[in-house]
Amino acid sequence: MFNRVAIRYDLANHVLSGGCDFLWRRRAAEIVSKWNPPCILDVATGSGDLALSLKNKLPASKVTGVDFSSDMLAIAQRKGLRDTIMADALQLPFADQSFDAVTIAFGLRNMRDWTAALLEMRRVLTQSGHLLVLDFSLPQNSLVRAAYRFYLHYILPRVCAVLTRDKTAYQYLGASIENFPSNRALCDLIEANGFVNTTVTPLTAGIVTLYTAEARAL
Ligand SMILES: C[S@@+](CC[C@H](N)C(=O)[O-])C[C@H]1O[C@@H](n2cnc3c(N)ncnc32)[C@H](O)[C@@H]1O
């Protein structure tokens, strides 16, 4: 599916988020910059926007983007992300403890096994490594949540169909957001799979949330 929409993916992101996706990734990069990690892995890097924000913020760090969609990676490369590897996040082609930070933006929700993905991200992190997850969430406020659900299920799929010229590609999005754990539930999942000290930062009224965690000593 991501190969199909790759060419229009960035446009769809910017339009559907009203440009907020730039701010979300910038905020993520600011958090990662405080850890000052020499080696960063951006999992499900897609068209590379988070990896490129990280590279901007941390020019001395090595940032590697991994994704299993060749077409998304081709776009990331064209935008200037040099270190990309095509691989499945559930079987990362890296030795244990190869990275000081692992990031994943709008990727974990799309994986068929969240537990396996988290364990794999923990495996490639050093003992003092950090994880950052950025993903959609459901707002806590019931009025905002109702308005957001209307947008998600009725407006977004129609706008996406026009933008991506693909009627089916974004139909899954609303359901995937409904099914994905958020806030404390996602922290519990992260902590059950190799991490400690999770933090939660809701952004834009809670439609997106940033999570951080530290690798639990093995
Ligand atoms: C919604 S995009 C997010 C891309 C980018 N991180 C961003 O913030 O725009 C999700 C990405 O996850 C990738 N993906 C999903 N499951 C994957 C897996 N098991 N292994 C590697 N990449 C995966 C898709 O190919 C797609 O590029």
The ligand as an SDF file (V2000), in Angstrom:
LIG
                    3D

 27 29  0  0  0  0  0  0  0  0999 V2000
    2.6150    6.2380    7.7770 C   0  0  0  0  0  0  0  0  0  0  0  0
    4.1960    5.8820    7.1500 S   0  0  0  0  0  0  0  0  0  0  0  0
    5.2580    6.8240    8.2200 C   0  0  0  0  0  0  0  0  0  0  0  0
    6.4800    7.3010    7.5070 C   0  0  0  0  0  0  0  0  0  0  0  0
    7.3370    8.3110    8.2690 C   0  0  0  0  0  0  0  0  0  0  0  0
    7.8860    7.7470    9.4700 N   0  0  0  0  0  0  0  0  0  0  0  0
    6.5900    9.5800    8.5560 C   0  0  0  0  0  0  0  0  0  0  0  0
    6.6240   10.0460    9.7040 O   0  0  0  0  0  0  0  0  0  0  0  0
    5.9960   10.1520    7.6410 O   0  0  0  0  0  0  0  0  0  0  0  0
    4.4300    4.2460    7.7270 C   0  0  0  0  0  0  0  0  0  0  0  0
    5.6720    3.5870    7.1610 C   0  0  0  0  0  0  0  0  0  0  0  0
    5.8580    2.3490    7.8570 O   0  0  0  0  0  0  0  0  0  0  0  0
    6.4070    1.4240    6.9540 C   0  0  0  0  0  0  0  0  0  0  0  0
    6.2310    0.0850    7.5260 N   0  0  0  0  0  0  0  0  0  0  0  0
    5.0780   -0.4810    7.9690 C   0  0  0  0  0  0  0  0  0  0  0  0
    5.3300   -1.7070    8.4650 N   0  0  0  0  0  0  0  0  0  0  0  0
    6.6700   -1.9050    8.3420 C   0  0  0  0  0  0  0  0  0  0  0  0
    7.5310   -2.9750    8.6630 C   0  0  0  0  0  0  0  0  0  0  0  0
    7.0700   -4.1010    9.2270 N   0  0  0  0  0  0  0  0  0  0  0  0
    8.8430   -2.8480    8.4010 N   0  0  0  0  0  0  0  0  0  0  0  0
    9.3310   -1.7150    7.8210 C   0  0  0  0  0  0  0  0  0  0  0  0
    8.5670   -0.6610    7.4870 N   0  0  0  0  0  0  0  0  0  0  0  0
    7.2460   -0.7590    7.7460 C   0  0  0  0  0  0  0  0  0  0  0  0
    5.6450    1.6880    5.6560 C   0  0  0  0  0  0  0  0  0  0  0  0
    6.3100    1.1840    4.5280 O   0  0  0  0  0  0  0  0  0  0  0  0
    5.5590    3.2120    5.6650 C   0  0  0  0  0  0  0  0  0  0  0  0
    6.6220    3.8160    4.9520 O   0  0  0  0  0  0  0  0  0  0  0  0
  1  2  1  0
  2  3  1  0
  2 10  1  0
  3  4  1  0
  4  5  1  0
  5  6  1  0
  5  7  1  0
  7  8  2  0
  7  9  1  0
 10 11  1  0
 11 12  1  0
 11 26  1  0
 12 13  1  0
 13 14  1  0
 13 24  1  0
 14 15  1  0
 14 23  1  0
 15 16  2  0
 16 17  1  0
 17 18  1  0
 17 23  2  0
 18 19  1  0
 18 20  2  0
 20 21  1  0
 21 22  2  0
 22 23  1  0
 24 25  1  0
 24 26  1  0
 26 27  1  0
M  CHG  2   2   1   9  -1
M  END
$$$$
